Amino acid sequence: MPKAVGVTFRPGGKIYYFDPQDLALVPGDEVIVPGPRGVEYGRVVTAIKEINLSESDEPLRKVLRRATTLDREQLKENAYKEEEAYRVCRRLIQKHGLPMKLVGIDYVFDGSCVVFYFTAEGRVDFRELVKDLASKLKMRIDLRQVGVRDEAKMVGGLGPCGRDLCCSLFLSDFEPVSIKMAKEQDLPLNPSKISGICGRLMCCLKYEFEVYEKFNEIAPPLGEEFEIDGDKWKVVGYDVPKESVILELESGKRIEKPIEEILRRYGHKARKARKRK
C-alpha cells in the first residue's frame, strides 16, 4: 500500500491524502499541494501512513513542497483579497436583488479561482452575478449553494456546551444524526435542547450513542428488584459513563453497583432491554 499524509485547507475541513515523496512531514507542517481547484496552501493533520486508495476520494497526488516564507506572505495577501472579494460579492447580490445569503469564500492560493458559498431557500439564477464578479475580480468564479450545517461550519460560533462548534473545529464530514440517538441517551426531546445553532440535531449526539446503546441492551429495567445480603434493592437509575447501576432500599439508602457485577450475580435476569420512564 502507498504511503500518504493527510492535509486540510481549513480548520475542520475535509482531509485530502497526498504522496509525501521524500519529505519527513509531521502534523502541523505547512505544505503546498495540488488542490481540487488549483495549487493550495495546506496544513498536515496526520502522520505519514499506509492507506488504501479507496480511503481517498481523489487520486493520490504528490506534495509539491514545504511552504516557504514567500508562500506565507502570499497567504496573507490572499486574505486581504478575499475580504475585498467578499465585499464586492455582497454589493452585487444586493444590486441584483437575489434571494441568497453569502456565508463563506475560498480564495485559491494560486489566484486561479475564487469560490463563493451561499444559502438560499430555493434555486437562484445567479448567471448575471457570475458575469459581474468575473468582470470585477478578473478571475474564474465558482458559486456553490450549501445547507445550514455547512453555513454553521463556515461561520463558526459557540455551542450549548460553551465550546467552539465541533463542525468548525474538527469535524471534516457530517454524519447522520437521528432522534433515536437522543432517546437512547434519555435526553429531553425538546428541539431547543438537542438542536445546534444550525437548527439541526447536534452532531455530538452521535459521540456516545454506541456506548449507551450497548449499555441499554444489558442493563436491568428501572424498578427491577435484586436481593443483596438479604435486602431488596430496586433499580432507580444508571451511570452509563461509569457502567454502573444505582440501587435503592425502601429506606432511601442508595448504592452503586458495576453492571458487570449485576450480570455476574444474576445472569439472564438482568439481560433485558430496560423500560423507559
N, C-alpha and C positions, 0 to 999 in steps of 0.2 A: 504493500500500500504506500502511496506517496505521502511525503511529509508536507504539512501545511501549517500556516499560522493564521489565527483569526484576527480580522481587522474590522473596525467600525468607523463610520464617518461622523457620528454624533453620539453623545451620551445616550445609552439605552437604545441605540439604533440597531438595525439588522447587522448580523455578523457575516462578513464575506471571508472566504478562505483563499489564501494565496500561497504560492510556492516561495519560501524564503530564500531560495537559492543557497548561497554560501554565507548569508548574514546570520549572525547569532542573535536573533531577536528575542526579546522578553516582553511581557506585558508592561505597557506604559511607553514603549518606544514609539516615536513618530516616524511615519514612513510615507513615501509617495508611491501610489499604486494605480493601475488602470481600473477606473471605476465603471459603473454601468452607463454613465453618460459622458465620460472623458477622464482625464487624469485627475486623481483626487488625493487630498491630504487626509491621511487616516491615522488612527492610533491602534497599536497592537493590544488586544484584550485577552488573548490565550497564548499559552506556551506552544512551542513547536511540537506537533504530534502527528501521528499517522492517522489518516482519515480514509473512509470510503468515499469515493467520488459522489455517491448517492446522497451524502450528507450535505452537499453543496448544490444550490440551485444553479450556480454559474460554473462555467469551465474553470479549471484551476489555472489562473494566470499568475505571472511572476511579479514579485515585489520589485519595483524599479530601482529604488534606493532609499537610504535613510533620509529623513528630512534635514535640510541644512538651514543655516541662519537666514539665507535669502528666501528659502521657502516659508519660513515663519513670518518674515516681513511681508511676503506676498499674501499670506493668510490674513494678516491684519488689514492690508489694503483691500482685500476682497470683502472684509467685514464692513468697511465703510461703503463700498459699492453696493453691498447687499442692503444696507439701510436705505440708501438712495433709491434703489430699485423697488423696495417695499413702499416707499412714499409715492413714487411715480405710479405704481400699480393701484394704490388706493385712490389716488386722484382720478385715474382713468376709469375705475369702476364707478365712482360717483358721477363722472361725466356721462357715461353711457347708461346710467341708471340700472345697472344689473343687480338682480336679487341674489347676491353672493357675498360671503364674508371671507376676507383674506386672513388666513391663520398662520401661514408659515412660508418660508422661502429658502431654497437651496441654491447657493451661487457656486457652480462647479469651479474647482480650484484653478483649472487652466483657462477659465473665462470663456469656454466654448458654449456654455448653456446656462440658463437660469430657470429654475423650476419654482412655480408659484402653486401653493396648496390652498384650496378654499373649500368652504362648506356652503351648501345650498339645499333648500327643501326639495327641489326637483332639478331637472336638466336645465342648463343655462347655455344660451347661444353666445359664446364669447369670441367668435371669429374676428369681429371688428376690434375687440380688445387686444387680441394677439397681434393684429397688424400694427396697432398704435404702439404697443410695447416694443415690438421689433424695431419700429422706426425710431423710438426714443432711445432704446438701450443698445441698438446695433449689435445684437447677438441673438442666438437661437432661443426661442421661448417655448416653454412647456407648462401648460396649466393642468392641474390634476385636482379632481374633486375627491375629498376624503370624508370619512364619517366622524361622529362625535368623539369616539375613542381616540382616533388619530389626532383630532384637534387638541384634546387634553394632553396627549403625549408631547405635542409640539409646543403648546403654550406653557405647560407645567402648572405647578401650584402645590398646595398642601392638602393632604387627605384628612379624614376624620381623626386619624391617629396623631396628627400634628407633624408628620414627616413628609418629605417630598413625595410626590406621586410615584408609585412603582413604575408605571409605564414610561415616565420621563427620566427615571433614574437608572433602571437596569433591564427592564423587560424589552426584549428585542422583537417578540411576536405576541400577539393577543391569542390566548387560548379560550375555548368556550367555557362560560360560567353559567350555571343553571340555578334555579331556585331550590332544587333538590340539595345542593351543597349547603345552603343556609339552613334548611330543615334538618339535615343530618347533624349539624353542629348546634341545634337548638337555639338558633339566633332569631331575634324578632323579625317577623316577616313584613315589618313596616318599611316601605320603599325608601323612606328618608334615612333609615338606619343602615341599610345594606347596599345603598347605591353610592357611586362615586360622583365627582363633580361633573362627569360626562353624562350622568343620568342613567347609566347602565349599571348592572350589578358589579360590585367591586371585584377586581382581579384577585385580591388576597383571599377571597372565599375559597379559592382552589388550593391554597397552600397546605392547609391541614385537613382537607376533606378526606383523603385516603386514610389518615390516622383515625379520624372519628368514625369513618365507615367500618373499618376493621374492628374497632373497639365495640361499636354498637352491635356487631354480629355475634359477639360472645358475651356481652355484659348481661347480667340478670336484670329483669324489668323492675321499674320502680314499684315498690310495695311488696316485692318478693321477700319472704322471711327465711332466715337461717338460724340454726341453733348453734351457738358457740359457747362452750364451757357452761352449758345448762341454761343459758339465757337466750331469749328470742330477739334477734336483731332484724330490723326491717331496712331494706334498701331505700334510701331517701335522696341519693344524689351520686354524682360521679366527678372525678377529677381526671379528665381524659389525658392531659399532658403528663400526669404522673402515673397514668394507667392504674388507677385505684378506684374503689367503690366506697361510698360513705354509708355507714350503717348507724341505726339509731335504736335505742331502747325506748320502752314506753315512758320511762322516767325523763327522757330527753337527752340522756347521755349519748354522745356520738363518738364513733371511732372510724378510722380509715384503714381499709384493707387492700393490699395489692390484688388486682384482678386475677393474677396467676395463682395466688393462694386460694381464692374462692373457687377457681376452676379445679384446682388440685384436690380440694377437700370435698367438693360437691359434684364435680364432673358434669354429666349431661344436664343436671337440673339448672345449671347456670347458663348453659349454651342455648339460649333462645333470644331472638331479637327482642330488645326491650320495648315496652309500651311507652307511648308518648303521652305527655300530660294533656 
